[in-house]
Amino acid sequence: MLEQAQRGCVLAYEFEGERFDCGSVEGYIEATNYAYQHVYLGNPTKSAEQKQETPVPA
């Protein structure tokens, strides 16, 4: 990358949000847990355990 930067051939993008290292087992697990909580459960403020404990109105 250093050679590319010296030639002016490097592009970068700064983004907001969570970043996960999916090159490690721990990072991959973190990413899949995040996706499960935020995409499938649809509530980023509650963990899966908290959602299960919430009583359902009758």
Predicted model as a PDB file, atoms N, CA, C, CB and O in Angstrom, pLDDT in the B-factor column:
MODEL        1                                                                  
ATOM      1  N   MET A   1       0.815  -1.184   0.000  1.00 80.00           N  
ATOM      2  CA  MET A   1       0.000   0.000   0.000  1.00 80.00           C  
ATOM      3  C   MET A   1       0.862   1.252   0.000  1.00 80.00           C  
ATOM      4  CB  MET A   1      -0.929  -0.004   1.190  1.00 80.00           C  
ATOM      5  O   MET A   1       0.482   2.275  -0.570  1.00 80.00           O  
ATOM      6  N   LEU A   2       2.012   1.172   0.634  1.00 86.00           N  
ATOM      7  CA  LEU A   2       2.891   2.337   0.670  1.00 86.00           C  
ATOM      8  C   LEU A   2       3.283   2.751  -0.744  1.00 86.00           C  
ATOM      9  CB  LEU A   2       4.147   2.041   1.509  1.00 86.00           C  
ATOM     10  O   LEU A   2       3.266   3.937  -1.073  1.00 86.00           O  
ATOM     11  N   GLU A   3       3.635   1.777  -1.578  1.00 88.00           N  
ATOM     12  CA  GLU A   3       4.008   2.089  -2.959  1.00 88.00           C  
ATOM     13  C   GLU A   3       2.832   2.707  -3.714  1.00 88.00           C  
ATOM     14  CB  GLU A   3       4.495   0.821  -3.684  1.00 88.00           C  
ATOM     15  O   GLU A   3       3.000   3.663  -4.471  1.00 88.00           O  
ATOM     16  N   GLN A   4       1.659   2.157  -3.501  1.00 85.00           N  
ATOM     17  CA  GLN A   4       0.480   2.712  -4.170  1.00 85.00           C  
ATOM     18  C   GLN A   4       0.195   4.129  -3.683  1.00 85.00           C  
ATOM     19  CB  GLN A   4      -0.746   1.815  -3.932  1.00 85.00           C  
ATOM     20  O   GLN A   4      -0.168   4.993  -4.480  1.00 85.00           O  
ATOM     21  N   ALA A   5       0.353   4.374  -2.397  1.00 84.00           N  
ATOM     22  CA  ALA A   5       0.115   5.713  -1.855  1.00 84.00           C  
ATOM     23  C   ALA A   5       1.106   6.707  -2.430  1.00 84.00           C  
ATOM     24  CB  ALA A   5       0.207   5.703  -0.325  1.00 84.00           C  
ATOM     25  O   ALA A   5       0.747   7.847  -2.725  1.00 84.00           O  
ATOM     26  N   GLN A   6       2.345   6.284  -2.591  1.00 88.00           N  
ATOM     27  CA  GLN A   6       3.367   7.175  -3.150  1.00 88.00           C  
ATOM     28  C   GLN A   6       3.050   7.520  -4.597  1.00 88.00           C  
ATOM     29  CB  GLN A   6       4.757   6.529  -3.054  1.00 88.00           C  
ATOM     30  O   GLN A   6       3.403   8.601  -5.069  1.00 88.00           O  
ATOM     31  N   ARG A   7       2.389   6.612  -5.304  1.00 88.00           N  
ATOM     32  CA  ARG A   7       1.993   6.871  -6.689  1.00 88.00           C  
ATOM     33  C   ARG A   7       0.638   7.557  -6.784  1.00 88.00           C  
ATOM     34  CB  ARG A   7       1.960   5.576  -7.470  1.00 88.00           C  
ATOM     35  O   ARG A   7       0.198   7.923  -7.874  1.00 88.00           O  
ATOM     36  N   GLY A   8      -0.022   7.732  -5.643  1.00 85.00           N  
ATOM     37  CA  GLY A   8      -1.328   8.390  -5.646  1.00 85.00           C  
ATOM     38  C   GLY A   8      -2.461   7.479  -6.067  1.00 85.00           C  
ATOM     39  O   GLY A   8      -3.480   7.950  -6.572  1.00 85.00           O  
ATOM     40  N   CYS A   9      -2.300   6.182  -5.866  1.00 84.00           N  
ATOM     41  CA  CYS A   9      -3.302   5.213  -6.321  1.00 84.00           C  
ATOM     42  C   CYS A   9      -4.089   4.582  -5.170  1.00 84.00           C  
ATOM     43  CB  CYS A   9      -2.628   4.123  -7.126  1.00 84.00           C  
ATOM     44  O   CYS A   9      -4.554   3.449  -5.296  1.00 84.00           O  
ATOM     45  N   VAL A  10      -4.241   5.282  -4.073  1.00 85.00           N  
ATOM     46  CA  VAL A  10      -4.971   4.721  -2.936  1.00 85.00           C  
ATOM     47  C   VAL A  10      -6.221   5.554  -2.687  1.00 85.00           C  
ATOM     48  CB  VAL A  10      -4.076   4.676  -1.662  1.00 85.00           C  
ATOM     49  O   VAL A  10      -6.165   6.781  -2.612  1.00 85.00           O  
ATOM     50  N   LEU A  11      -7.334   4.873  -2.564  1.00 86.00           N  
ATOM     51  CA  LEU A  11      -8.594   5.522  -2.245  1.00 86.00           C  
ATOM     52  C   LEU A  11      -8.996   5.086  -0.841  1.00 86.00           C  
ATOM     53  CB  LEU A  11      -9.705   5.170  -3.295  1.00 86.00           C  
ATOM     54  O   LEU A  11      -8.723   3.957  -0.433  1.00 86.00           O  
ATOM     55  N   ALA A  12      -9.633   5.970  -0.117  1.00 83.00           N  
ATOM     56  CA  ALA A  12     -10.077   5.645   1.236  1.00 83.00           C  
ATOM     57  C   ALA A  12     -11.481   6.184   1.443  1.00 83.00           C  
ATOM     58  CB  ALA A  12      -9.106   6.223   2.297  1.00 83.00           C  
ATOM     59  O   ALA A  12     -11.913   7.131   0.785  1.00 83.00           O  
ATOM     60  N   TYR A  13     -12.171   5.561   2.365  1.00 84.00           N  
ATOM     61  CA  TYR A  13     -13.514   5.999   2.700  1.00 84.00           C  
ATOM     62  C   TYR A  13     -13.675   5.916   4.209  1.00 84.00           C  
ATOM     63  CB  TYR A  13     -14.591   5.144   1.969  1.00 84.00           C  
ATOM     64  O   TYR A  13     -13.457   4.857   4.798  1.00 84.00           O  
ATOM     65  N   GLU A  14     -14.049   7.006   4.831  1.00 86.00           N  
ATOM     66  CA  GLU A  14     -14.290   7.014   6.263  1.00 86.00           C  
ATOM     67  C   GLU A  14     -15.784   6.815   6.488  1.00 86.00           C  
ATOM     68  CB  GLU A  14     -13.788   8.342   6.919  1.00 86.00           C  
ATOM     69  O   GLU A  14     -16.599   7.557   5.942  1.00 86.00           O  
ATOM     70  N   PHE A  15     -16.141   5.829   7.280  1.00 81.00           N  
ATOM     71  CA  PHE A  15     -17.545   5.546   7.498  1.00 81.00           C  
ATOM     72  C   PHE A  15     -17.873   5.540   8.985  1.00 81.00           C  
ATOM     73  CB  PHE A  15     -17.922   4.214   6.867  1.00 81.00           C  
ATOM     74  O   PHE A  15     -16.994   5.424   9.839  1.00 81.00           O  
ATOM     75  N   GLU A  16     -19.166   5.670   9.265  1.00 86.00           N  
ATOM     76  CA  GLU A  16     -19.649   5.626  10.633  1.00 86.00           C  
ATOM     77  C   GLU A  16     -20.235   4.248  10.885  1.00 86.00           C  
ATOM     78  CB  GLU A  16     -20.699   6.743  10.901  1.00 86.00           C  
ATOM     79  O   GLU A  16     -20.707   3.587   9.960  1.00 86.00           O  
ATOM     80  N   GLY A  17     -20.205   3.820  12.132  1.00 82.00           N  
ATOM     81  CA  GLY A  17     -20.836   2.551  12.478  1.00 82.00           C  
ATOM     82  C   GLY A  17     -19.868   1.573  13.096  1.00 82.00           C  
ATOM     83  O   GLY A  17     -18.731   1.910  13.424  1.00 82.00           O  
ATOM     84  N   GLU A  18     -20.342   0.362  13.247  1.00 83.00           N  
ATOM     85  CA  GLU A  18     -19.540  -0.696  13.846  1.00 83.00           C  
ATOM     86  C   GLU A  18     -18.595  -1.293  12.809  1.00 83.00           C  
ATOM     87  CB  GLU A  18     -20.443  -1.789  14.445  1.00 83.00           C  
ATOM     88  O   GLU A  18     -18.897  -1.340  11.617  1.00 83.00           O  
ATOM     89  N   ARG A  19     -17.454  -1.745  13.296  1.00 85.00           N  
ATOM     90  CA  ARG A  19     -16.472  -2.405  12.448  1.00 85.00           C  
ATOM     91  C   ARG A  19     -16.089  -3.706  13.124  1.00 85.00           C  
ATOM     92  CB  ARG A  19     -15.218  -1.501  12.199  1.00 85.00           C  
ATOM     93  O   ARG A  19     -15.835  -3.733  14.328  1.00 85.00           O  
ATOM     94  N   PHE A  20     -16.047  -4.781  12.359  1.00 88.00           N  
ATOM     95  CA  PHE A  20     -15.716  -6.088  12.907  1.00 88.00           C  
ATOM     96  C   PHE A  20     -14.585  -6.715  12.101  1.00 88.00           C  
ATOM     97  CB  PHE A  20     -16.953  -7.008  12.913  1.00 88.00           C  
ATOM     98  O   PHE A  20     -14.528  -6.578  10.879  1.00 88.00           O  
ATOM     99  N   ASP A  21     -13.688  -7.406  12.800  1.00 87.00           N  
ATOM    100  CA  ASP A  21     -12.584  -8.106  12.149  1.00 87.00           C  
ATOM    101  C   ASP A  21     -13.016  -9.541  11.895  1.00 87.00           C  
ATOM    102  CB  ASP A  21     -11.284  -8.055  13.015  1.00 87.00           C  
ATOM    103  O   ASP A  21     -12.868 -10.399  12.765  1.00 87.00           O  
ATOM    104  N   CYS A  22     -13.546  -9.805  10.709  1.00 90.00           N  
ATOM    105  CA  CYS A  22     -14.039 -11.146  10.389  1.00 90.00           C  
ATOM    106  C   CYS A  22     -12.917 -12.100   9.997  1.00 90.00           C  
ATOM    107  CB  CYS A  22     -15.053 -11.071   9.269  1.00 90.00           C  
ATOM    108  O   CYS A  22     -13.178 -13.232   9.591  1.00 90.00           O  
ATOM    109  N   GLY A  23     -11.682 -11.652  10.115  1.00 92.00           N  
ATOM    110  CA  GLY A  23     -10.541 -12.527   9.865  1.00 92.00           C  
ATOM    111  C   GLY A  23     -10.185 -13.354  11.079  1.00 92.00           C  
ATOM    112  O   GLY A  23      -9.326 -14.233  11.004  1.00 92.00           O  
ATOM    113  N   SER A  24     -10.837 -13.083  12.203  1.00 92.00           N  
ATOM    114  CA  SER A  24     -10.619 -13.886  13.411  1.00 92.00           C  
ATOM    115  C   SER A  24     -11.939 -14.517  13.812  1.00 92.00           C  
ATOM    116  CB  SER A  24     -10.038 -13.022  14.579  1.00 92.00           C  
ATOM    117  O   SER A  24     -13.007 -14.016  13.462  1.00 92.00           O  
ATOM    118  N   VAL A  25     -11.863 -15.616  14.546  1.00 93.00           N  
ATOM    119  CA  VAL A  25     -13.077 -16.297  14.987  1.00 93.00           C  
ATOM    120  C   VAL A  25     -13.901 -15.373  15.884  1.00 93.00           C  
ATOM    121  CB  VAL A  25     -12.727 -17.607  15.733  1.00 93.00           C  
ATOM    122  O   VAL A  25     -15.120 -15.281  15.738  1.00 93.00           O  
ATOM    123  N   GLU A  26     -13.233 -14.694  16.807  1.00 93.00           N  
ATOM    124  CA  GLU A  26     -13.943 -13.805  17.729  1.00 93.00           C  
ATOM    125  C   GLU A  26     -14.648 -12.670  16.980  1.00 93.00           C  
ATOM    126  CB  GLU A  26     -12.966 -13.223  18.762  1.00 93.00           C  
ATOM    127  O   GLU A  26     -15.797 -12.341  17.274  1.00 93.00           O  
ATOM    128  N   GLY A  27     -13.955 -12.087  16.020  1.00 92.00           N  
ATOM    129  CA  GLY A  27     -14.541 -11.003  15.238  1.00 92.00           C  
ATOM    130  C   GLY A  27     -15.720 -11.465  14.402  1.00 92.00           C  
ATOM    131  O   GLY A  27     -16.711 -10.747  14.275  1.00 92.00           O  
ATOM    132  N   TYR A  28     -15.622 -12.653  13.832  1.00 94.00           N  
ATOM    133  CA  TYR A  28     -16.715 -13.207  13.041  1.00 94.00           C  
ATOM    134  C   TYR A  28     -17.936 -13.445  13.917  1.00 94.00           C  
ATOM    135  CB  TYR A  28     -16.284 -14.513  12.359  1.00 94.00           C  
ATOM    136  O   TYR A  28     -19.059 -13.145  13.514  1.00 94.00           O  
ATOM    137  N   ILE A  29     -17.722 -13.980  15.103  1.00 94.00           N  
ATOM    138  CA  ILE A  29     -18.826 -14.227  16.026  1.00 94.00           C  
ATOM    139  C   ILE A  29     -19.458 -12.903  16.449  1.00 94.00           C  
ATOM    140  CB  ILE A  29     -18.337 -15.015  17.265  1.00 94.00           C  
ATOM    141  O   ILE A  29     -20.682 -12.791  16.514  1.00 94.00           O  
ATOM    142  N   GLU A  30     -18.632 -11.907  16.735  1.00 93.00           N  
ATOM    143  CA  GLU A  30     -19.151 -10.577  17.077  1.00 93.00           C  
ATOM    144  C   GLU A  30     -20.029 -10.032  15.949  1.00 93.00           C  
ATOM    145  CB  GLU A  30     -17.989  -9.600  17.367  1.00 93.00           C  
ATOM    146  O   GLU A  30     -21.111  -9.502  16.199  1.00 93.00           O  
ATOM    147  N   ALA A  31     -19.560 -10.165  14.714  1.00 92.00           N  
ATOM    148  CA  ALA A  31     -20.302  -9.642  13.560  1.00 92.00           C  
ATOM    149  C   ALA A  31     -21.625 -10.359  13.378  1.00 92.00           C  
ATOM    150  CB  ALA A  31     -19.471  -9.768  12.290  1.00 92.00           C  
ATOM    151  O   ALA A  31     -22.643  -9.717  13.117  1.00 92.00           O  
ATOM    152  N   THR A  32     -21.632 -11.682  13.510  1.00 93.00           N  
ATOM    153  CA  THR A  32     -22.878 -12.420  13.334  1.00 93.00           C  
ATOM    154  C   THR A  32     -23.853 -12.132  14.467  1.00 93.00           C  
ATOM    155  CB  THR A  32     -22.600 -13.918  13.250  1.00 93.00           C  
ATOM    156  O   THR A  32     -25.059 -12.050  14.234  1.00 93.00           O  
ATOM    157  N   ASN A  33     -23.352 -11.976  15.693  1.00 92.00           N  
ATOM    158  CA  ASN A  33     -24.229 -11.611  16.810  1.00 92.00           C  
ATOM    159  C   ASN A  33     -24.830 -10.230  16.596  1.00 92.00           C  
ATOM    160  CB  ASN A  33     -23.458 -11.650  18.138  1.00 92.00           C  
ATOM    161  O   ASN A  33     -26.011 -10.014  16.867  1.00 92.00           O  
ATOM    162  N   TYR A  34     -24.020  -9.294  16.109  1.00 91.00           N  
ATOM    163  CA  TYR A  34     -24.498  -7.935  15.831  1.00 91.00           C  
ATOM    164  C   TYR A  34     -25.595  -7.977  14.770  1.00 91.00           C  
ATOM    165  CB  TYR A  34     -23.330  -7.021  15.367  1.00 91.00           C  
ATOM    166  O   TYR A  34     -26.640  -7.345  14.922  1.00 91.00           O  
ATOM    167  N   ALA A  35     -25.351  -8.721  13.701  1.00 89.00           N  
ATOM    168  CA  ALA A  35     -26.341  -8.814  12.621  1.00 89.00           C  
ATOM    169  C   ALA A  35     -27.629  -9.445  13.131  1.00 89.00           C  
ATOM    170  CB  ALA A  35     -25.782  -9.631  11.438  1.00 89.00           C  
ATOM    171  O   ALA A  35     -28.718  -8.990  12.782  1.00 89.00           O  
ATOM    172  N   TYR A  36     -27.522 -10.477  13.943  1.00 90.00           N  
ATOM    173  CA  TYR A  36     -28.710 -11.128  14.488  1.00 90.00           C  
ATOM    174  C   TYR A  36     -29.523 -10.150  15.326  1.00 90.00           C  
ATOM    175  CB  TYR A  36     -28.317 -12.349  15.330  1.00 90.00           C  
ATOM    176  O   TYR A  36     -30.743 -10.067  15.182  1.00 90.00           O  
ATOM    177  N   GLN A  37     -28.855  -9.421  16.191  1.00 89.00           N  
ATOM    178  CA  GLN A  37     -29.553  -8.494  17.078  1.00 89.00           C  
ATOM    179  C   GLN A  37     -30.152  -7.311  16.324  1.00 89.00           C  
ATOM    180  CB  GLN A  37     -28.607  -7.992  18.147  1.00 89.00           C  
ATOM    181  O   GLN A  37     -31.245  -6.857  16.664  1.00 89.00           O  
ATOM    182  N   HIS A  38     -29.457  -6.807  15.312  1.00 86.00           N  
ATOM    183  CA  HIS A  38     -29.896  -5.586  14.640  1.00 86.00           C  
ATOM    184  C   HIS A  38     -30.721  -5.829  13.394  1.00 86.00           C  
ATOM    185  CB  HIS A  38     -28.717  -4.765  14.284  1.00 86.00           C  
ATOM    186  O   HIS A  38     -31.574  -5.009  13.056  1.00 86.00           O  
ATOM    187  N   VAL A  39     -30.492  -6.918  12.710  1.00 84.00           N  
ATOM    188  CA  VAL A  39     -31.232  -7.181  11.472  1.00 84.00           C  
ATOM    189  C   VAL A  39     -32.429  -8.085  11.738  1.00 84.00           C  
ATOM    190  CB  VAL A  39     -30.312  -7.821  10.419  1.00 84.00           C  
ATOM    191  O   VAL A  39     -33.553  -7.759  11.357  1.00 84.00           O  
ATOM    192  N   TYR A  40     -32.191  -9.214  12.387  1.00 81.00           N  
ATOM    193  CA  TYR A  40     -33.276 -10.175  12.576  1.00 81.00           C  
ATOM    194  C   TYR A  40     -34.211  -9.796  13.706  1.00 81.00           C  
ATOM    195  CB  TYR A  40     -32.711 -11.538  12.836  1.00 81.00           C  
ATOM    196  O   TYR A  40     -35.424  -9.965  13.576  1.00 81.00           O  
ATOM    197  N   LEU A  41     -33.687  -9.290  14.809  1.00 82.00           N  
ATOM    198  CA  LEU A  41     -34.541  -8.886  15.913  1.00 82.00           C  
ATOM    199  C   LEU A  41     -35.081  -7.479  15.709  1.00 82.00           C  
ATOM    200  CB  LEU A  41     -33.782  -8.969  17.223  1.00 82.00           C  
ATOM    201  O   LEU A  41     -36.143  -7.141  16.230  1.00 82.00           O  
ATOM    202  N   GLY A  42     -34.365  -6.665  14.962  1.00 80.00           N  
ATOM    203  CA  GLY A  42     -34.827  -5.335  14.612  1.00 80.00           C  
ATOM    204  C   GLY A  42     -34.789  -4.316  15.733  1.00 80.00           C  
ATOM    205  O   GLY A  42     -35.425  -3.268  15.629  1.00 80.00           O  
ATOM    206  N   ASN A  43     -34.061  -4.596  16.798  1.00 64.00           N  
ATOM    207  CA  ASN A  43     -34.003  -3.647  17.900  1.00 64.00           C  
ATOM    208  C   ASN A  43     -32.560  -3.525  18.382  1.00 64.00           C  
ATOM    209  CB  ASN A  43     -34.938  -4.085  19.058  1.00 64.00           C  
ATOM    210  O   ASN A  43     -32.094  -4.365  19.152  1.00 64.00           O  
ATOM    211  N   PRO A  44     -31.854  -2.498  17.944  1.00 57.00           N  
ATOM    212  CA  PRO A  44     -30.441  -2.377  18.302  1.00 57.00           C  
ATOM    213  C   PRO A  44     -30.194  -2.035  19.764  1.00 57.00           C  
ATOM    214  CB  PRO A  44     -29.805  -1.341  17.451  1.00 57.00           C  
ATOM    215  O   PRO A  44     -29.055  -2.127  20.222  1.00 57.00           O  
ATOM    216  N   THR A  45     -31.210  -1.648  20.503  1.00 58.00           N  
ATOM    217  CA  THR A  45     -30.981  -1.234  21.887  1.00 58.00           C  
ATOM    218  C   THR A  45     -31.146  -2.371  22.881  1.00 58.00           C  
ATOM    219  CB  THR A  45     -31.917  -0.118  22.247  1.00 58.00           C  
ATOM    220  O   THR A  45     -30.765  -2.230  24.042  1.00 58.00           O  
ATOM    221  N   LYS A  46     -31.708  -3.497  22.450  1.00 54.00           N  
ATOM    222  CA  LYS A  46     -31.912  -4.618  23.358  1.00 54.00           C  
ATOM    223  C   LYS A  46     -31.142  -5.831  22.862  1.00 54.00           C  
ATOM    224  CB  LYS A  46     -33.410  -4.946  23.496  1.00 54.00           C  
ATOM    225  O   LYS A  46     -31.087  -6.094  21.660  1.00 54.00           O  
ATOM    226  N   SER A  47     -30.557  -6.560  23.782  1.00 50.00           N  
ATOM    227  CA  SER A  47     -29.885  -7.803  23.419  1.00 50.00           C  
ATOM    228  C   SER A  47     -30.935  -8.903  23.277  1.00 50.00           C  
ATOM    229  CB  SER A  47     -28.806  -8.192  24.482  1.00 50.00           C  
ATOM    230  O   SER A  47     -32.091  -8.706  23.650  1.00 50.00           O  
ATOM    231  N   ALA A  48     -30.550 -10.036  22.751  1.00 49.00           N  
ATOM    232  CA  ALA A  48     -31.474 -11.151  22.576  1.00 49.00           C  
ATOM    233  C   ALA A  48     -32.038 -11.607  23.914  1.00 49.00           C  
ATOM    234  CB  ALA A  48     -30.778 -12.317  21.875  1.00 49.00           C  
ATOM    235  O   ALA A  48     -33.220 -11.939  23.999  1.00 49.00           O  
ATOM    236  N   GLU A  49     -31.224 -11.629  24.950  1.00 54.00           N  
ATOM    237  CA  GLU A  49     -31.683 -12.053  26.270  1.00 54.00           C  
ATOM    238  C   GLU A  49     -32.750 -11.094  26.805  1.00 54.00           C  
ATOM    239  CB  GLU A  49     -30.496 -12.135  27.251  1.00 54.00           C  
ATOM    240  O   GLU A  49     -33.747 -11.537  27.375  1.00 54.00           O  
ATOM    241  N   GLN A  50     -32.553  -9.809  26.629  1.00 55.00           N  
ATOM    242  CA  GLN A  50     -33.517  -8.826  27.117  1.00 55.00           C  
ATOM    243  C   GLN A  50     -34.847  -8.957  26.376  1.00 55.00           C  
ATOM    244  CB  GLN A  50     -32.958  -7.401  26.960  1.00 55.00           C  
ATOM    245  O   GLN A  50     -35.908  -8.807  26.981  1.00 55.00           O  
ATOM    246  N   LYS A  51     -34.800  -9.236  25.073  1.00 52.00           N  
ATOM    247  CA  LYS A  51     -36.027  -9.372  24.307  1.00 52.00           C  
ATOM    248  C   LYS A  51     -36.825 -10.579  24.767  1.00 52.00           C  
ATOM    249  CB  LYS A  51     -35.717  -9.481  22.823  1.00 52.00           C  
ATOM    250  O   LYS A  51     -38.053 -10.519  24.832  1.00 52.00           O  
ATOM    251  N   GLN A  52     -36.148 -11.675  25.088  1.00 56.00           N  
ATOM    252  CA  GLN A  52     -36.841 -12.880  25.513  1.00 56.00           C  
ATOM    253  C   GLN A  52     -37.492 -12.691  26.875  1.00 56.00           C  
ATOM    254  CB  GLN A  52     -35.879 -14.055  25.551  1.00 56.00           C  
ATOM    255  O   GLN A  52     -38.519 -13.309  27.155  1.00 56.00           O  
ATOM    256  N   GLU A  53     -36.926 -11.863  27.712  1.00 60.00           N  
ATOM    257  CA  GLU A  53     -37.455 -11.639  29.047  1.00 60.00           C  
ATOM    258  C   GLU A  53     -38.620 -10.655  29.051  1.00 60.00           C  
ATOM    259  CB  GLU A  53     -36.361 -11.139  29.955  1.00 60.00           C  
ATOM    260  O   GLU A  53     -39.343 -10.579  30.044  1.00 60.00           O  
ATOM    261  N   THR A  54     -38.822  -9.913  27.994  1.00 56.00           N  
ATOM    262  CA  THR A  54     -39.888  -8.922  27.929  1.00 56.00           C  
ATOM    263  C   THR A  54     -41.231  -9.635  27.811  1.00 56.00           C  
ATOM    264  CB  THR A  54     -39.673  -7.951  26.737  1.00 56.00           C  
ATOM    265  O   THR A  54     -41.430 -10.415  26.880  1.00 56.00           O  
ATOM    266  N   PRO A  55     -42.173  -9.376  28.755  1.00 58.00           N  
ATOM    267  CA  PRO A  55     -43.473 -10.050  28.680  1.00 58.00           C  
ATOM    268  C   PRO A  55     -44.282  -9.572  27.473  1.00 58.00           C  
ATOM    269  CB  PRO A  55     -44.269  -9.811  29.970  1.00 58.00           C  
ATOM    270  O   PRO A  55     -44.214  -8.407  27.082  1.00 58.00           O  
ATOM    271  N   VAL A  56     -45.029 -10.475  26.907  1.00 57.00           N  
ATOM    272  CA  VAL A  56     -45.875 -10.163  25.765  1.00 57.00           C  
ATOM    273  C   VAL A  56     -47.245  -9.773  26.285  1.00 57.00           C  
ATOM    274  CB  VAL A  56     -45.969 -11.365  24.778  1.00 57.00           C  
ATOM    275  O   VAL A  56     -47.847 -10.521  27.055  1.00 57.00           O  
ATOM    276  N   PRO A  57     -47.757  -8.599  25.872  1.00 59.00           N  
ATOM    277  CA  PRO A  57     -49.091  -8.193  26.356  1.00 59.00           C  
ATOM    278  C   PRO A  57     -50.176  -9.136  25.888  1.00 59.00           C  
ATOM    279  CB  PRO A  57     -49.416  -6.783  25.893  1.00 59.00           C  
ATOM    280  O   PRO A  57     -50.134  -9.630  24.761  1.00 59.00           O  
ATOM    281  N   ALA A  58     -51.153  -9.391  26.750  1.00 56.00           N  
ATOM    282  CA  ALA A  58     -52.253 -10.334  26.415  1.00 56.00           C  
ATOM    283  C   ALA A  58     -53.386  -9.611  25.736  1.00 56.00           C  
ATOM    284  CB  ALA A  58     -52.780 -11.046  27.677  1.00 56.00           C  
ATOM    285  O   ALA A  58     -54.389 -10.230  25.383  1.00 56.00           O  
TER     286      ALA A  58                                                      
ENDMDL                                                                          
END                                                                             
